Amino acid sequence: MKLRETKILDLLREKPGRFIQHDMGKYTMKEANGSDVVVTENGKAEAVLPEHIHMDPLTDTGKLRIDGSRYYLAT
């Protein structure tokens, strides 16, 4: 799935408690309960996996905040 920064923010806003987990260089969007956020696109279900190139601009502009290894929407 091709992600843009706006799509990442939209998906995080869709449900309260969503966050992005950073683990060993991999970013995975998670539900509040810790399960992976899955999106169906073109009939194929895929986990939402933002890339490093998305994360720096989102944190640098204050749209995401970091808490340990988790990224949340900034309030």
N, C-alpha and C positions, 0 to 999 in steps of 0.2 A: 504494500500500500504506500502510495506517495503521500507524504504529509507536508503540510505547510504550517507555519507557526499559528496562523489563525485557526486552522482545523484542530490543532492540539488544544488551544484555549477553549474552543467551542465544545470539544469532547469533555474537557475537565469541568466545564460549567453545567453540562447536561445532567449530572447527578451529584448531589452533595457528597463530600468525602473522598472523591476521586483524587488520586495523586500519581506521581511518576516516581518509580523506584529505580535508583541507580545501583547496580550491582555488578562488579567486575567489568566495568566498561560498557555495560548494556543498560539501556533505559527501557522500562516497561511500564505502561500505564496500568494502574490497578484500581479496582473498586474499593470502597471503604472497608469491605470485609477481607481484602487482600487477594481476591481472585483477579485474573487478567481481564482487562477491558477488551472485548472482542467486537469487531465491526464486520458486517457482511458487505462486501463490495463485489459486484459482478458475479454474484452467486457463490462467492468464496469467503468463508469466515477466517479472519486473521486477527491476531493480537495486535494491539497498537504499540508500536516500537519506535518512539521518537529517536532521532539521531543527535549526536553531540553538536552538530552544526545548528540545530534548533535550540538547544538548551542554553547556550551562552547568551544569544541575543534576548531570549525571554527573561533570563535572570538579570542581565545588564540593564534592561529597560524597566525593571521592577515589576514585570507581569507575573513572575513566579518568585516564590521565596523558598529557601532551602532550609530544611530541618534534618540534620544528619545526612542520611542517604536518600531522603525523600524531598520531592519538589511539589509544592502546593500553589494554588492560585494565591496571589498576593491580595490582601484585603484592603 
